[in-house]
Amino acid sequence: MKHEYTVEILYHFTCCRCQLWWSWTSTPSQLDCYSLRLPEDDSMFCPHCGAETQLKIKDGFILSDEN
């Protein structure tokens, strides 16, 4: 017998309007070909104030090209 596990990726967002933050999770279907970067042309609504904008990785947060 072996312990089983799953993988969940947790993204943290900060609203450009109200500056409040929230998290969003994703479970990849195939981890070996999953990119951790979200498409920057996608948009998301802030659950606090409703602002909808495109996505940008935070300055200073570095993901290697391998991710």
HTML snippet that shows the backbone in 3Dmol.js (N, CA, C, O; Angstrom):
<script src="https://3Dmol.org/build/3Dmol-min.js"></script>
<div id="view" style="width:600px;height:400px;position:relative"></div>
<script>
const pdb = `
ATOM      1  N   MET A   1       0.847  -1.195   0.000  1.00  0.00           N
ATOM      2  CA  MET A   1       0.000   0.000   0.000  1.00  0.00           C
ATOM      3  C   MET A   1       0.881   1.244   0.000  1.00  0.00           C
ATOM      4  O   MET A   1       1.979   1.248   0.556  1.00  0.00           O
ATOM      5  N   LYS A   2       0.379   2.291  -0.633  1.00  0.00           N
ATOM      6  CA  LYS A   2       1.109   3.560  -0.694  1.00  0.00           C
ATOM      7  C   LYS A   2       0.151   4.711  -0.440  1.00  0.00           C
ATOM      8  O   LYS A   2      -1.039   4.623  -0.742  1.00  0.00           O
ATOM      9  N   HIS A   3       0.687   5.795   0.119  1.00  0.00           N
ATOM     10  CA  HIS A   3      -0.099   7.013   0.278  1.00  0.00           C
ATOM     11  C   HIS A   3      -0.332   7.622  -1.106  1.00  0.00           C
ATOM     12  O   HIS A   3       0.580   7.641  -1.931  1.00  0.00           O
ATOM     13  N   GLU A   4      -1.509   8.106  -1.360  1.00  0.00           N
ATOM     14  CA  GLU A   4      -1.827   8.757  -2.625  1.00  0.00           C
ATOM     15  C   GLU A   4      -1.879  10.272  -2.417  1.00  0.00           C
ATOM     16  O   GLU A   4      -2.178  10.747  -1.321  1.00  0.00           O
ATOM     17  N   TYR A   5      -1.587  11.015  -3.473  1.00  0.00           N
ATOM     18  CA  TYR A   5      -1.646  12.471  -3.379  1.00  0.00           C
ATOM     19  C   TYR A   5      -2.123  13.069  -4.698  1.00  0.00           C
ATOM     20  O   TYR A   5      -2.132  12.411  -5.738  1.00  0.00           O
ATOM     21  N   THR A   6      -2.509  14.308  -4.623  1.00  0.00           N
ATOM     22  CA  THR A   6      -2.881  15.087  -5.806  1.00  0.00           C
ATOM     23  C   THR A   6      -2.059  16.371  -5.805  1.00  0.00           C
ATOM     24  O   THR A   6      -1.365  16.670  -4.833  1.00  0.00           O
ATOM     25  N   VAL A   7      -2.139  17.123  -6.889  1.00  0.00           N
ATOM     26  CA  VAL A   7      -1.414  18.378  -7.012  1.00  0.00           C
ATOM     27  C   VAL A   7      -2.420  19.494  -7.249  1.00  0.00           C
ATOM     28  O   VAL A   7      -3.343  19.356  -8.052  1.00  0.00           O
ATOM     29  N   GLU A   8      -2.230  20.598  -6.541  1.00  0.00           N
ATOM     30  CA  GLU A   8      -3.072  21.767  -6.726  1.00  0.00           C
ATOM     31  C   GLU A   8      -2.167  22.983  -6.819  1.00  0.00           C
ATOM     32  O   GLU A   8      -1.260  23.150  -6.004  1.00  0.00           O
ATOM     33  N   ILE A   9      -2.408  23.824  -7.798  1.00  0.00           N
ATOM     34  CA  ILE A   9      -1.638  25.045  -7.963  1.00  0.00           C
ATOM     35  C   ILE A   9      -2.471  26.192  -7.413  1.00  0.00           C
ATOM     36  O   ILE A   9      -3.651  26.320  -7.740  1.00  0.00           O
ATOM     37  N   LEU A  10      -1.866  27.017  -6.585  1.00  0.00           N
ATOM     38  CA  LEU A  10      -2.554  28.118  -5.933  1.00  0.00           C
ATOM     39  C   LEU A  10      -2.011  29.440  -6.467  1.00  0.00           C
ATOM     40  O   LEU A  10      -0.823  29.730  -6.325  1.00  0.00           O
ATOM     41  N   TYR A  11      -2.876  30.236  -7.078  1.00  0.00           N
ATOM     42  CA  TYR A  11      -2.514  31.558  -7.600  1.00  0.00           C
ATOM     43  C   TYR A  11      -3.049  32.623  -6.652  1.00  0.00           C
ATOM     44  O   TYR A  11      -4.156  32.496  -6.129  1.00  0.00           O
ATOM     45  N   HIS A  12      -2.260  33.678  -6.431  1.00  0.00           N
ATOM     46  CA  HIS A  12      -2.681  34.813  -5.605  1.00  0.00           C
ATOM     47  C   HIS A  12      -2.742  36.048  -6.498  1.00  0.00           C
ATOM     48  O   HIS A  12      -1.812  36.316  -7.259  1.00  0.00           O
ATOM     49  N   PHE A  13      -3.831  36.793  -6.405  1.00  0.00           N
ATOM     50  CA  PHE A  13      -4.044  37.987  -7.216  1.00  0.00           C
ATOM     51  C   PHE A  13      -4.215  39.198  -6.305  1.00  0.00           C
ATOM     52  O   PHE A  13      -4.739  39.080  -5.198  1.00  0.00           O
ATOM     53  N   THR A  14      -3.769  40.366  -6.778  1.00  0.00           N
ATOM     54  CA  THR A  14      -4.011  41.641  -6.110  1.00  0.00           C
ATOM     55  C   THR A  14      -4.721  42.544  -7.109  1.00  0.00           C
ATOM     56  O   THR A  14      -4.240  42.736  -8.226  1.00  0.00           O
ATOM     57  N   CYS A  15      -5.846  43.089  -6.719  1.00  0.00           N
ATOM     58  CA  CYS A  15      -6.635  43.943  -7.600  1.00  0.00           C
ATOM     59  C   CYS A  15      -5.911  45.257  -7.867  1.00  0.00           C
ATOM     60  O   CYS A  15      -5.378  45.884  -6.952  1.00  0.00           O
ATOM     61  N   CYS A  16      -5.899  45.664  -9.136  1.00  0.00           N
ATOM     62  CA  CYS A  16      -5.257  46.934  -9.502  1.00  0.00           C
ATOM     63  C   CYS A  16      -6.089  48.138  -9.057  1.00  0.00           C
ATOM     64  O   CYS A  16      -5.564  49.248  -8.983  1.00  0.00           O
ATOM     65  N   ARG A  17      -7.371  47.941  -8.761  1.00  0.00           N
ATOM     66  CA  ARG A  17      -8.230  49.058  -8.341  1.00  0.00           C
ATOM     67  C   ARG A  17      -8.315  49.157  -6.819  1.00  0.00           C
ATOM     68  O   ARG A  17      -7.942  50.182  -6.248  1.00  0.00           O
ATOM     69  N   CYS A  18      -8.797  48.112  -6.160  1.00  0.00           N
ATOM     70  CA  CYS A  18      -9.042  48.197  -4.710  1.00  0.00           C
ATOM     71  C   CYS A  18      -7.870  47.683  -3.860  1.00  0.00           C
ATOM     72  O   CYS A  18      -7.863  47.863  -2.643  1.00  0.00           O
ATOM     73  N   GLN A  19      -6.882  47.046  -4.500  1.00  0.00           N
ATOM     74  CA  GLN A  19      -5.678  46.529  -3.838  1.00  0.00           C
ATOM     75  C   GLN A  19      -5.947  45.387  -2.856  1.00  0.00           C
ATOM     76  O   GLN A  19      -5.056  45.016  -2.093  1.00  0.00           O
ATOM     77  N   LEU A  20      -7.163  44.823  -2.861  1.00  0.00           N
ATOM     78  CA  LEU A  20      -7.436  43.641  -2.043  1.00  0.00           C
ATOM     79  C   LEU A  20      -6.970  42.411  -2.807  1.00  0.00           C
ATOM     80  O   LEU A  20      -6.807  42.461  -4.026  1.00  0.00           O
ATOM     81  N   TRP A  21      -6.754  41.305  -2.094  1.00  0.00           N
ATOM     82  CA  TRP A  21      -6.231  40.111  -2.741  1.00  0.00           C
ATOM     83  C   TRP A  21      -7.189  38.945  -2.591  1.00  0.00           C
ATOM     84  O   TRP A  21      -8.056  38.940  -1.717  1.00  0.00           O
ATOM     85  N   TRP A  22      -7.016  37.953  -3.464  1.00  0.00           N
ATOM     86  CA  TRP A  22      -7.783  36.719  -3.420  1.00  0.00           C
ATOM     87  C   TRP A  22      -6.931  35.624  -4.035  1.00  0.00           C
ATOM     88  O   TRP A  22      -5.906  35.891  -4.663  1.00  0.00           O
ATOM     89  N   SER A  23      -7.365  34.399  -3.848  1.00  0.00           N
ATOM     90  CA  SER A  23      -6.647  33.244  -4.383  1.00  0.00           C
ATOM     91  C   SER A  23      -7.549  32.440  -5.300  1.00  0.00           C
ATOM     92  O   SER A  23      -8.774  32.486  -5.184  1.00  0.00           O
ATOM     93  N   TRP A  24      -6.945  31.717  -6.196  1.00  0.00           N
ATOM     94  CA  TRP A  24      -7.643  30.847  -7.147  1.00  0.00           C
ATOM     95  C   TRP A  24      -6.809  29.588  -7.310  1.00  0.00           C
ATOM     96  O   TRP A  24      -5.587  29.666  -7.444  1.00  0.00           O
ATOM     97  N   THR A  25      -7.450  28.440  -7.300  1.00  0.00           N
ATOM     98  CA  THR A  25      -6.726  27.179  -7.413  1.00  0.00           C
ATOM     99  C   THR A  25      -6.997  26.503  -8.748  1.00  0.00           C
ATOM    100  O   THR A  25      -8.032  26.715  -9.381  1.00  0.00           O
ATOM    101  N   SER A  26      -6.042  25.688  -9.154  1.00  0.00           N
ATOM    102  CA  SER A  26      -6.172  24.933 -10.386  1.00  0.00           C
ATOM    103  C   SER A  26      -5.535  23.566 -10.173  1.00  0.00           C
ATOM    104  O   SER A  26      -4.468  23.459  -9.567  1.00  0.00           O
ATOM    105  N   THR A  27      -6.177  22.544 -10.662  1.00  0.00           N
ATOM    106  CA  THR A  27      -5.613  21.205 -10.633  1.00  0.00           C
ATOM    107  C   THR A  27      -5.268  20.811 -12.063  1.00  0.00           C
ATOM    108  O   THR A  27      -6.163  20.585 -12.877  1.00  0.00           O
ATOM    109  N   PRO A  28      -3.981  20.727 -12.375  1.00  0.00           N
ATOM    110  CA  PRO A  28      -3.591  20.411 -13.750  1.00  0.00           C
ATOM    111  C   PRO A  28      -3.951  18.986 -14.118  1.00  0.00           C
ATOM    112  O   PRO A  28      -3.898  18.085 -13.281  1.00  0.00           O
ATOM    113  N   SER A  29      -4.317  18.789 -15.375  1.00  0.00           N
ATOM    114  CA  SER A  29      -4.646  17.433 -15.819  1.00  0.00           C
ATOM    115  C   SER A  29      -3.391  16.652 -16.181  1.00  0.00           C
ATOM    116  O   SER A  29      -3.348  15.430 -16.038  1.00  0.00           O
ATOM    117  N   GLN A  30      -2.370  17.362 -16.650  1.00  0.00           N
ATOM    118  CA  GLN A  30      -1.094  16.722 -16.956  1.00  0.00           C
ATOM    119  C   GLN A  30       0.008  17.633 -16.454  1.00  0.00           C
ATOM    120  O   GLN A  30       0.319  18.635 -17.098  1.00  0.00           O
ATOM    121  N   LEU A  31       0.600  17.309 -15.327  1.00  0.00           N
ATOM    122  CA  LEU A  31       1.573  18.173 -14.676  1.00  0.00           C
ATOM    123  C   LEU A  31       2.829  18.373 -15.521  1.00  0.00           C
ATOM    124  O   LEU A  31       3.404  19.461 -15.513  1.00  0.00           O
ATOM    125  N   ASP A  32       3.261  17.357 -16.240  1.00  0.00           N
ATOM    126  CA  ASP A  32       4.530  17.462 -16.955  1.00  0.00           C
ATOM    127  C   ASP A  32       4.487  18.458 -18.110  1.00  0.00           C
ATOM    128  O   ASP A  32       5.543  18.907 -18.556  1.00  0.00           O
ATOM    129  N   CYS A  33       3.307  18.818 -18.608  1.00  0.00           N
ATOM    130  CA  CYS A  33       3.242  19.785 -19.701  1.00  0.00           C
ATOM    131  C   CYS A  33       2.440  21.025 -19.297  1.00  0.00           C
ATOM    132  O   CYS A  33       2.041  21.801 -20.166  1.00  0.00           O
ATOM    133  N   TYR A  34       2.201  21.224 -18.022  1.00  0.00           N
ATOM    134  CA  TYR A  34       1.410  22.348 -17.542  1.00  0.00           C
ATOM    135  C   TYR A  34       2.304  23.558 -17.301  1.00  0.00           C
ATOM    136  O   TYR A  34       3.326  23.448 -16.624  1.00  0.00           O
ATOM    137  N   SER A  35       1.936  24.688 -17.839  1.00  0.00           N
ATOM    138  CA  SER A  35       2.669  25.922 -17.593  1.00  0.00           C
ATOM    139  C   SER A  35       2.082  26.612 -16.364  1.00  0.00           C
ATOM    140  O   SER A  35       0.863  26.689 -16.209  1.00  0.00           O
ATOM    141  N   LEU A  36       2.946  27.106 -15.504  1.00  0.00           N
ATOM    142  CA  LEU A  36       2.470  27.811 -14.313  1.00  0.00           C
ATOM    143  C   LEU A  36       2.020  29.226 -14.622  1.00  0.00           C
ATOM    144  O   LEU A  36       1.257  29.817 -13.859  1.00  0.00           O
ATOM    145  N   ARG A  37       2.484  29.771 -15.731  1.00  0.00           N
ATOM    146  CA  ARG A  37       2.090  31.125 -16.125  1.00  0.00           C
ATOM    147  C   ARG A  37       0.674  31.115 -16.690  1.00  0.00           C
ATOM    148  O   ARG A  37       0.300  30.226 -17.455  1.00  0.00           O
ATOM    149  N   LEU A  38      -0.092  32.106 -16.305  1.00  0.00           N
ATOM    150  CA  LEU A  38      -1.425  32.297 -16.880  1.00  0.00           C
ATOM    151  C   LEU A  38      -1.292  33.212 -18.090  1.00  0.00           C
ATOM    152  O   LEU A  38      -0.445  34.106 -18.083  1.00  0.00           O
ATOM    153  N   PRO A  39      -2.087  33.022 -19.110  1.00  0.00           N
ATOM    154  CA  PRO A  39      -2.003  33.887 -20.291  1.00  0.00           C
ATOM    155  C   PRO A  39      -2.287  35.349 -19.925  1.00  0.00           C
ATOM    156  O   PRO A  39      -3.312  35.649 -19.312  1.00  0.00           O
ATOM    157  N   GLU A  40      -1.383  36.248 -20.297  1.00  0.00           N
ATOM    158  CA  GLU A  40      -1.535  37.659 -19.934  1.00  0.00           C
ATOM    159  C   GLU A  40      -2.657  38.346 -20.693  1.00  0.00           C
ATOM    160  O   GLU A  40      -3.074  39.441 -20.315  1.00  0.00           O
ATOM    161  N   ASP A  41      -3.158  37.718 -21.768  1.00  0.00           N
ATOM    162  CA  ASP A  41      -4.290  38.326 -22.477  1.00  0.00           C
ATOM    163  C   ASP A  41      -5.628  37.852 -21.916  1.00  0.00           C
ATOM    164  O   ASP A  41      -6.681  38.306 -22.364  1.00  0.00           O
ATOM    165  N   ASP A  42      -5.598  36.943 -20.937  1.00  0.00           N
ATOM    166  CA  ASP A  42      -6.821  36.555 -20.230  1.00  0.00           C
ATOM    167  C   ASP A  42      -7.199  37.678 -19.266  1.00  0.00           C
ATOM    168  O   ASP A  42      -6.341  38.447 -18.832  1.00  0.00           O
ATOM    169  N   SER A  43      -8.473  37.767 -18.938  1.00  0.00           N
ATOM    170  CA  SER A  43      -8.905  38.754 -17.958  1.00  0.00           C
ATOM    171  C   SER A  43      -9.611  38.039 -16.812  1.00  0.00           C
ATOM    172  O   SER A  43     -10.077  36.909 -16.952  1.00  0.00           O
ATOM    173  N   MET A  44      -9.678  38.730 -15.670  1.00  0.00           N
ATOM    174  CA  MET A  44     -10.305  38.163 -14.484  1.00  0.00           C
ATOM    175  C   MET A  44     -11.012  39.275 -13.729  1.00  0.00           C
ATOM    176  O   MET A  44     -10.563  40.421 -13.727  1.00  0.00           O
ATOM    177  N   PHE A  45     -12.116  38.929 -13.089  1.00  0.00           N
ATOM    178  CA  PHE A  45     -12.872  39.857 -12.254  1.00  0.00           C
ATOM    179  C   PHE A  45     -12.350  39.809 -10.828  1.00  0.00           C
ATOM    180  O   PHE A  45     -12.041  38.738 -10.306  1.00  0.00           O
ATOM    181  N   CYS A  46     -12.253  40.969 -10.204  1.00  0.00           N
ATOM    182  CA  CYS A  46     -11.943  41.032  -8.773  1.00  0.00           C
ATOM    183  C   CYS A  46     -13.218  40.669  -8.020  1.00  0.00           C
ATOM    184  O   CYS A  46     -14.265  41.264  -8.276  1.00  0.00           O
ATOM    185  N   PRO A  47     -13.160  39.703  -7.090  1.00  0.00           N
ATOM    186  CA  PRO A  47     -14.361  39.332  -6.347  1.00  0.00           C
ATOM    187  C   PRO A  47     -14.781  40.384  -5.323  1.00  0.00           C
ATOM    188  O   PRO A  47     -15.884  40.315  -4.782  1.00  0.00           O
ATOM    189  N   HIS A  48     -13.908  41.359  -5.055  1.00  0.00           N
ATOM    190  CA  HIS A  48     -14.219  42.393  -4.064  1.00  0.00           C
ATOM    191  C   HIS A  48     -14.923  43.603  -4.687  1.00  0.00           C
ATOM    192  O   HIS A  48     -15.964  44.040  -4.196  1.00  0.00           O
ATOM    193  N   CYS A  49     -14.349  44.142  -5.772  1.00  0.00           N
ATOM    194  CA  CYS A  49     -14.909  45.380  -6.345  1.00  0.00           C
ATOM    195  C   CYS A  49     -15.447  45.192  -7.764  1.00  0.00           C
ATOM    196  O   CYS A  49     -16.084  46.097  -8.302  1.00  0.00           O
ATOM    197  N   GLY A  50     -15.201  44.038  -8.376  1.00  0.00           N
ATOM    198  CA  GLY A  50     -15.737  43.755  -9.701  1.00  0.00           C
ATOM    199  C   GLY A  50     -14.898  44.234 -10.867  1.00  0.00           C
ATOM    200  O   GLY A  50     -15.288  44.047 -12.020  1.00  0.00           O
ATOM    201  N   ALA A  51     -13.749  44.851 -10.597  1.00  0.00           N
ATOM    202  CA  ALA A  51     -12.893  45.326 -11.688  1.00  0.00           C
ATOM    203  C   ALA A  51     -12.449  44.139 -12.546  1.00  0.00           C
ATOM    204  O   ALA A  51     -12.048  43.097 -12.027  1.00  0.00           O
ATOM    205  N   GLU A  52     -12.529  44.314 -13.867  1.00  0.00           N
ATOM    206  CA  GLU A  52     -12.062  43.274 -14.781  1.00  0.00           C
ATOM    207  C   GLU A  52     -10.874  43.817 -15.560  1.00  0.00           C
ATOM    208  O   GLU A  52     -10.985  44.832 -16.248  1.00  0.00           O
ATOM    209  N   THR A  53      -9.737  43.137 -15.449  1.00  0.00           N
ATOM    210  CA  THR A  53      -8.538  43.535 -16.179  1.00  0.00           C
ATOM    211  C   THR A  53      -7.786  42.297 -16.631  1.00  0.00           C
ATOM    212  O   THR A  53      -8.068  41.174 -16.212  1.00  0.00           O
ATOM    213  N   GLN A  54      -6.816  42.544 -17.505  1.00  0.00           N
ATOM    214  CA  GLN A  54      -5.950  41.452 -17.940  1.00  0.00           C
ATOM    215  C   GLN A  54      -4.969  41.117 -16.832  1.00  0.00           C
ATOM    216  O   GLN A  54      -4.831  41.855 -15.857  1.00  0.00           O
ATOM    217  N   LEU A  55      -4.290  39.993 -16.998  1.00  0.00           N
ATOM    218  CA  LEU A  55      -3.386  39.482 -15.977  1.00  0.00           C
ATOM    219  C   LEU A  55      -1.942  39.861 -16.259  1.00  0.00           C
ATOM    220  O   LEU A  55      -1.540  39.984 -17.416  1.00  0.00           O
ATOM    221  N   LYS A  56      -1.162  40.048 -15.198  1.00  0.00           N
ATOM    222  CA  LYS A  56       0.267  40.344 -15.295  1.00  0.00           C
ATOM    223  C   LYS A  56       0.939  39.719 -14.090  1.00  0.00           C
ATOM    224  O   LYS A  56       0.481  39.890 -12.960  1.00  0.00           O
ATOM    225  N   ILE A  57       2.026  38.992 -14.324  1.00  0.00           N
ATOM    226  CA  ILE A  57       2.759  38.434 -13.192  1.00  0.00           C
ATOM    227  C   ILE A  57       3.408  39.577 -12.417  1.00  0.00           C
ATOM    228  O   ILE A  57       3.886  40.537 -13.021  1.00  0.00           O
ATOM    229  N   LYS A  58       3.431  39.488 -11.093  1.00  0.00           N
ATOM    230  CA  LYS A  58       3.952  40.573 -10.266  1.00  0.00           C
ATOM    231  C   LYS A  58       5.431  40.823 -10.546  1.00  0.00           C
ATOM    232  O   LYS A  58       6.210  39.893 -10.749  1.00  0.00           O
ATOM    233  N   ASP A  59       5.793  42.097 -10.552  1.00  0.00           N
ATOM    234  CA  ASP A  59       7.192  42.464 -10.694  1.00  0.00           C
ATOM    235  C   ASP A  59       7.991  41.845  -9.550  1.00  0.00           C
ATOM    236  O   ASP A  59       7.554  41.866  -8.400  1.00  0.00           O
ATOM    237  N   GLY A  60       9.139  41.304  -9.864  1.00  0.00           N
ATOM    238  CA  GLY A  60       9.990  40.693  -8.845  1.00  0.00           C
ATOM    239  C   GLY A  60       9.713  39.226  -8.600  1.00  0.00           C
ATOM    240  O   GLY A  60      10.504  38.553  -7.940  1.00  0.00           O
ATOM    241  N   PHE A  61       8.606  38.716  -9.117  1.00  0.00           N
ATOM    242  CA  PHE A  61       8.320  37.285  -8.959  1.00  0.00           C
ATOM    243  C   PHE A  61       8.811  36.593 -10.214  1.00  0.00           C
ATOM    244  O   PHE A  61       8.311  36.845 -11.311  1.00  0.00           O
ATOM    245  N   ILE A  62       9.782  35.729 -10.048  1.00  0.00           N
ATOM    246  CA  ILE A  62      10.432  35.113 -11.214  1.00  0.00           C
ATOM    247  C   ILE A  62      10.058  33.653 -11.316  1.00  0.00           C
ATOM    248  O   ILE A  62      10.209  32.892 -10.361  1.00  0.00           O
ATOM    249  N   LEU A  63       9.565  33.262 -12.494  1.00  0.00           N
ATOM    250  CA  LEU A  63       9.351  31.863 -12.826  1.00  0.00           C
ATOM    251  C   LEU A  63      10.392  31.492 -13.867  1.00  0.00           C
ATOM    252  O   LEU A  63      10.558  32.207 -14.856  1.00  0.00           O
ATOM    253  N   SER A  64      11.093  30.394 -13.662  1.00  0.00           N
ATOM    254  CA  SER A  64      12.070  29.988 -14.672  1.00  0.00           C
ATOM    255  C   SER A  64      11.359  29.553 -15.936  1.00  0.00           C
ATOM    256  O   SER A  64      10.172  29.230 -15.908  1.00  0.00           O
ATOM    257  N   ASP A  65      12.083  29.544 -17.049  1.00  0.00           N
ATOM    258  CA  ASP A  65      11.505  29.130 -18.333  1.00  0.00           C
ATOM    259  C   ASP A  65      11.102  27.663 -18.331  1.00  0.00           C
ATOM    260  O   ASP A  65      10.367  27.223 -19.216  1.00  0.00           O
ATOM    261  N   GLU A  66      11.576  26.897 -17.343  1.00  0.00           N
ATOM    262  CA  GLU A  66      11.217  25.484 -17.265  1.00  0.00           C
ATOM    263  C   GLU A  66       9.787  25.296 -16.790  1.00  0.00           C
ATOM    264  O   GLU A  66       9.205  24.232 -17.003  1.00  0.00           O
ATOM    265  N   ASN A  67       9.191  26.332 -16.133  1.00  0.00           N
ATOM    266  CA  ASN A  67       7.837  26.230 -15.620  1.00  0.00           C
ATOM    267  C   ASN A  67       6.899  26.630 -16.669  1.00  0.00           C
ATOM    268  O   ASN A  67       5.688  26.619 -16.451  1.00  0.00           O
TER     269      ASN A  67
END
`;
const viewer = $3Dmol.createViewer("view");
viewer.addModel(pdb, "pdb");
viewer.setStyle({}, {cartoon: {color: "spectrum"}});
viewer.zoomTo();
viewer.render();
</script>
